[in-house]
Amino acid sequence: MNETMFELSDAVCPVCGRLKIWQVCLYDESLKKQQFSLLPVNPRCRKCGAEVEIRPGGRGGWITVLTGTCGSGKSSAAEAFARRGCLVIDGDCAIQTLRHRTGVKKYAWDALIEEICREIGIVSVFGREIVLSHIIMPEDLPRYLQCFRKLGLACRLILLKPAYDCAVERCRTRTCHTSVTPDEWIRYYYERLVFDQFVHVIDNAGMSVEETVQEIEELPFER
């Protein structure tokens, strides 16, 4: 990013005052709960550590959305995108940020959607290549599309859908969660994540993470 891009945002620390983007740490490792490398979005001042207020961006860019049932490979693919330099928002991480901001453990699904959209606006200030890894229900998709349009983000929507048995086996063997996801949860989302349009479906059973990411990267963005 160049100096002009730094000046386009409004980052304010309650202790140090107005900051430039390079003076802000976008992710908060102290809120991390899972074993994978993705971190919650919670901007903090690099000088004093205080939480920073960011005015959402709107300069445009690209967002890749990864949805799918538990065990579909969303987080693994998102981690690979992060290693390639993309800025990642993860649904489980957004829950940690929401709980931190509200001070309560329980949350409403609508509140989580609002939190994720808030984080998309913040992350768009820091870079133009964004990846969202989260279970997005078909009825909620219009709210996300509205968010993308407001921020000028071109998007590509990916439904990772391996065979049901493959998703179950992945949930039983993965190490990024301390508990095994119940089969009924996997089935619930597997059956309900059906989209009429906009979404590219990838059966990534038998594919490596890198092969999955490579296939995603060949897909076009749409506005």
C-alpha positions in Angstrom: 0.0 0.0 0.0 1.2 3.5 -0.6 0.9 6.7 1.5 -2.2 7.9 -0.4 -4.0 4.7 0.6 -3.0 5.2 4.2 -4.7 8.6 4.2 -8.0 7.2 2.8 -9.0 5.6 6.0 -10.0 6.9 9.4 -8.2 4.9 12.2 -8.4 6.4 15.6 -6.8 5.2 18.8 -8.4 6.4 22.1 -4.8 6.9 23.5 -2.6 7.9 20.6 -5.2 9.6 18.4 -5.4 9.4 14.6 -3.3 6.6 13.1 -2.1 5.4 9.7 -2.9 1.9 8.6 0.6 0.6 9.1 0.3 1.7 12.8 -2.7 -0.7 13.3 -2.6 -4.4 13.9 -5.7 -5.9 12.2 -5.9 -9.2 14.0 -6.0 -9.9 17.7 -4.2 -13.1 18.7 -5.4 -12.7 22.3 -8.9 -13.6 21.2 -7.8 -16.8 19.4 -9.6 -19.9 20.6 -9.1 -22.5 17.8 -6.0 -24.4 17.0 -5.7 -23.2 13.3 -3.8 -20.1 12.3 -6.7 -17.8 11.5 -7.2 -15.0 13.9 -10.1 -12.8 15.0 -10.4 -9.3 13.4 -10.1 -6.8 16.2 -7.9 -3.8 15.2 -5.4 -2.6 17.9 -2.9 0.2 18.1 0.7 -1.1 17.5 2.0 1.7 19.8 -0.1 1.2 23.0 -2.2 -1.9 22.3 -5.6 -0.2 22.7 -8.5 -1.2 20.4 -8.8 1.1 17.5 -11.9 2.5 15.8 -11.8 2.0 12.0 -14.1 3.8 9.6 -15.1 1.1 7.0 -13.5 1.4 3.6 -15.2 1.3 0.2 -12.3 1.5 -2.3 -13.4 -1.7 -4.1 -11.5 -5.0 -4.3 -12.3 -8.7 -4.4 -13.8 -11.1 -1.9 -13.9 -14.9 -2.2 -16.6 -16.4 -0.1 -16.2 -20.0 1.1 -19.3 -21.7 2.5 -20.1 -25.3 3.1 -21.1 -27.7 5.9 -18.8 -28.4 8.9 -15.8 -30.4 7.5 -16.1 -29.2 4.0 -12.7 -27.6 4.1 -13.5 -23.9 4.4 -11.0 -23.1 7.1 -8.2 -25.1 5.5 -8.7 -23.3 2.2 -8.9 -20.0 3.9 -5.6 -20.7 5.7 -4.0 -21.4 2.3 -5.4 -18.1 0.9 -3.9 -16.3 4.0 -0.5 -17.8 3.2 -0.9 -16.3 -0.3 -1.4 -12.8 1.2 -5.2 -12.5 1.3 -6.9 -11.0 4.3 -9.1 -13.6 5.9 -12.3 -13.4 7.9 -13.4 -16.6 9.6 -16.8 -17.2 11.0 -15.6 -18.9 14.2 -13.1 -16.1 14.7 -15.9 -13.5 14.2 -17.8 -15.3 17.0 -14.9 -14.7 19.3 -14.8 -11.0 18.4 -18.5 -10.6 18.8 -18.4 -12.2 22.3 -15.5 -9.9 23.2 -17.3 -6.8 22.0 -20.6 -7.6 23.7 -19.3 -9.3 26.8 -21.7 -12.2 26.5 -21.2 -15.7 25.3 -24.6 -16.2 23.6 -25.3 -14.4 20.4 -28.1 -14.2 17.8 -27.4 -15.3 14.2 -28.4 -11.9 12.9 -25.9 -10.3 15.2 -23.2 -12.5 13.8 -24.1 -11.5 10.3 -23.9 -7.9 11.3 -20.5 -8.5 12.9 -19.1 -10.2 9.8 -20.3 -7.4 7.6 -18.7 -4.9 10.0 -15.4 -6.9 9.8 -15.6 -7.0 6.0 -15.8 -3.2 6.0 -12.8 -2.9 8.3 -10.7 -5.4 6.4 -11.4 -3.7 3.1 -9.4 -0.7 4.5 -6.3 -2.9 4.8 -6.3 -4.7 1.5 -8.2 -5.5 -1.7 -8.1 -9.3 -1.7 -10.4 -10.7 1.0 -11.5 -14.2 1.8 -14.6 -15.0 4.0 -14.9 -18.5 5.4 -18.3 -19.0 7.0 -21.5 -21.0 6.8 -23.8 -18.7 4.8 -27.4 -19.9 4.6 -29.2 -19.3 1.3 -31.7 -17.0 2.9 -28.9 -14.8 4.3 -27.0 -14.4 1.0 -28.8 -11.2 -0.1 -27.5 -9.4 3.1 -24.0 -10.3 2.2 -24.4 -9.3 -1.4 -25.7 -6.0 -0.3 -22.6 -5.5 1.9 -20.3 -6.4 -1.0 -22.1 -3.9 -3.3 -21.9 -1.1 -0.7 -18.1 -1.6 -0.4 -17.6 -2.0 -4.1 -16.3 -5.6 -3.8 -16.5 -8.0 -6.7 -17.2 -11.4 -5.3 -17.0 -15.1 -6.1 -19.1 -17.4 -4.0 -17.9 -21.0 -3.5 -19.8 -23.9 -2.0 -17.4 -26.6 -0.9 -19.4 -29.8 -1.0 -17.6 -33.1 -0.6 -19.6 -36.2 -0.1 -21.4 -36.3 3.2 -19.3 -39.2 4.5 -16.2 -37.3 3.6 -17.3 -34.3 5.7 -18.1 -36.5 8.6 -14.7 -38.2 8.5 -13.0 -34.8 8.3 -14.8 -33.6 11.4 -13.8 -36.7 13.3 -10.1 -36.4 12.5 -9.5 -32.6 12.3 -7.5 -31.0 15.1 -8.6 -27.3 14.8 -11.5 -27.9 17.2 -11.4 -29.5 20.6 -14.6 -31.4 20.1 -16.1 -33.5 17.3 -19.0 -31.8 15.5 -22.2 -33.9 15.9 -23.2 -35.7 12.7 -26.7 -34.1 12.8 -25.1 -30.6 12.5 -23.1 -31.7 9.5 -26.3 -33.2 7.9 -28.3 -30.1 8.7 -26.1 -27.7 6.8 -25.3 -30.3 4.1 -28.9 -30.5 3.2 -29.8 -26.8 3.5 -26.9 -25.3 1.7 -28.5 -25.3 -1.7 -28.3 -22.2 -3.9 -30.2 -21.3 -7.0 -27.6 -18.9 -8.5 -24.4 -17.0 -8.0 -22.6 -19.9 -6.3 -19.9 -22.2 -7.8 -20.0 -25.7 -6.3 -16.8 -27.7 -5.8 -16.7 -31.3 -4.7 -13.3 -31.3 -3.0 -13.4 -34.9 -1.8 -10.1 -36.4 -2.7 -8.5 -33.0 -3.5 -5.7 -31.5 -1.5 -6.1 -28.0 0.0 -3.8 -26.6 -2.7 -5.7 -28.2 -5.5 -8.9 -26.8 -4.0 -7.5 -23.3 -3.8 -6.1 -23.6 -7.4 -9.6 -24.5 -8.7 -11.1 -21.6 -6.8 -8.6 -19.2 -8.2 -9.6 -20.1 -11.7 -13.2 -19.0 -11.1 -14.3 -15.4 -12.1 -15.4 -12.6 -9.8 -18.8 -11.0 -10.4 -20.3 -7.7 -9.3 
